[in-house]
Structures are given as structure tokens and as C-alpha cells.
Amino acid sequence: MGRFIYDTMANAVDIDDRTLAHLRLVVMNKLRRSEAFMFDHEMRDGTGRRSFWIHPSVPLQFQFIDRRPQSINRHWVEELMQAASSPNGLVLLPEPTEPPAPTNGQLVDSPSPAS
């Protein structure tokens, strides 16, 4: 179980390493483009949800428990990127098990196996 740290440890939430690796890529790409966005996280203990305004001026950390890098499911990253760009902001969607259907003759990859 990794941890997403927003500004300080008091604003940290636990997220499994695989999901955290995908979240990291989405955040990194959005901030690289200077795109701020909302990230909503449902608390695992059922106490509600937290919303974080992700902006380049706020320090972020991604703390992984596992030393090994996670395999990346490109389709999941694409779905999360679309969610982050939506009016509702980023929510952690479940990892897709099937690749999306090809459109306009594009090739699709199979999901990466879990580590």
C-alpha cells in the first residue's frame, strides 16, 4: 500500500501501489502541460471522500511500498487522463480488463498483467 501525499503528511491518503503508479503518470502528464485539475478520492474506511486541487504550486509525493516498478496499463492511463480532463475531475476508475474497441483503424494493446 503506497501513499499519495498532498502538501503535508496530514493530507496523505493510502492507495495501492499499482493504482498509485497510474495516478502518478496522470498527475505528471497533466502538470507537465500546466493543467490544474480536481482529484476526488474515496476513503477506504468508508468515511467519505476527499477532494484535492492538483496544481503545480502544491508539493506532491508518491510513496511506494514495493521497490519494483509497476507494469503500466496504457488503456487505464488513457481513461484516467480523460477523467482528469472532465468537468468532474479525476476519480480512480477500476482498471479495465479488456482493451477498448479499436476506432478509426487504430491498434490497441492488451492490458499489462498485474505485478
C-alpha positions as CSV (number, residue, x, y, z in Angstrom):
1,M,0.0,0.0,0.0
2,G,1.5,3.3,-1.2
3,R,0.7,6.8,-0.2
4,F,-0.3,9.9,-2.1
5,I,0.9,13.0,-0.1
6,Y,-0.6,16.3,-0.9
7,D,1.5,19.2,0.6
8,T,2.0,17.6,4.1
9,M,1.7,14.2,5.7
10,A,-1.6,15.4,7.3
11,N,-3.0,15.5,3.8
12,A,-2.0,11.9,2.8
13,V,-4.2,9.1,1.6
14,D,-3.2,5.4,1.2
15,I,-3.5,4.0,-2.4
16,D,-2.3,0.6,-3.5
17,D,1.0,0.7,-5.4
18,R,-0.5,-0.4,-8.8
19,T,-3.1,2.3,-8.7
20,L,-0.6,4.9,-7.4
21,A,1.7,4.2,-10.3
22,H,-1.1,5.0,-12.8
23,L,-2.2,8.1,-10.8
24,R,1.4,9.3,-10.8
25,L,1.6,9.2,-14.6
26,V,-1.7,11.1,-15.0
27,V,-0.7,13.8,-12.5
28,M,2.8,14.1,-14.0
29,N,1.4,14.5,-17.5
30,K,-1.3,17.0,-16.5
31,L,1.1,19.1,-14.6
32,R,3.7,18.9,-17.4
33,R,1.0,20.6,-19.6
34,S,0.4,23.2,-16.8
35,E,-3.2,21.8,-16.4
36,A,-4.6,22.0,-12.9
37,F,-7.4,19.7,-12.0
38,M,-9.5,18.2,-9.2
39,F,-8.8,14.8,-7.8
40,D,-11.5,13.1,-5.8
41,H,-10.5,10.1,-3.6
42,E,-13.0,7.8,-1.8
43,M,-11.7,6.9,1.6
44,R,-11.1,3.1,2.0
45,D,-12.6,3.1,5.5
46,G,-15.9,4.4,4.3
47,T,-15.6,7.8,6.0
48,G,-16.4,9.7,2.7
49,R,-14.2,11.2,0.1
50,R,-11.5,13.9,-0.1
51,S,-11.0,16.4,-3.0
52,F,-7.6,17.7,-3.8
53,W,-7.0,20.6,-6.2
54,I,-3.9,19.5,-8.1
55,H,-1.8,22.4,-9.1
56,P,2.0,22.9,-9.9
57,S,2.4,25.1,-6.8
58,V,1.4,22.4,-4.4
59,P,4.1,19.9,-3.4
60,L,3.1,16.3,-4.1
61,Q,4.8,13.0,-3.2
62,F,4.1,9.4,-4.4
63,Q,5.4,7.0,-1.8
64,F,5.6,3.3,-2.9
65,I,6.0,0.4,-0.6
66,D,7.2,-2.0,-3.3
67,R,10.6,-1.2,-4.7
68,R,9.8,-2.8,-8.0
69,P,8.2,-0.5,-10.7
70,Q,4.6,-1.5,-11.6
71,S,3.7,-2.6,-15.1
72,I,1.5,0.1,-16.8
73,N,-1.8,-0.4,-18.4
74,R,-1.9,2.2,-21.1
75,H,-5.6,2.0,-21.5
76,W,-6.2,2.6,-17.8
77,V,-3.9,5.7,-18.0
78,E,-5.9,7.0,-21.0
79,E,-9.2,6.5,-19.1
80,L,-7.8,8.3,-16.1
81,M,-6.5,11.1,-18.3
82,Q,-9.9,11.6,-19.8
83,A,-11.5,11.6,-16.3
84,A,-9.0,14.2,-15.1
85,S,-9.9,16.4,-18.1
86,S,-13.6,16.1,-17.4
87,P,-15.7,18.7,-15.5
88,N,-16.0,16.3,-12.6
89,G,-12.2,15.8,-12.3
90,L,-10.2,12.7,-11.7
91,V,-11.7,9.8,-9.8
92,L,-9.9,6.4,-9.6
93,L,-11.7,4.2,-12.0
94,P,-11.3,0.4,-11.8
95,E,-8.6,-1.0,-14.1
96,P,-10.0,-2.2,-17.4
97,T,-9.6,-5.9,-18.1
98,E,-10.4,-5.6,-21.8
99,P,-8.8,-3.0,-24.1
100,P,-11.3,-0.6,-25.7
101,A,-12.6,-1.4,-29.1
102,P,-10.4,-0.1,-31.9
103,T,-11.6,3.1,-33.5
104,N,-10.6,4.6,-36.9
105,G,-8.4,1.6,-37.6
106,Q,-6.2,2.2,-34.5
107,L,-4.4,-0.8,-32.9
108,V,-4.9,-1.5,-29.2
109,D,-2.7,-3.1,-26.7
110,S,-3.7,-5.8,-24.2
111,P,-3.7,-4.8,-20.6
112,S,-0.5,-5.4,-18.7
113,P,-0.6,-8.3,-16.2
114,A,-0.5,-7.3,-12.5
115,S,2.9,-7.5,-10.9
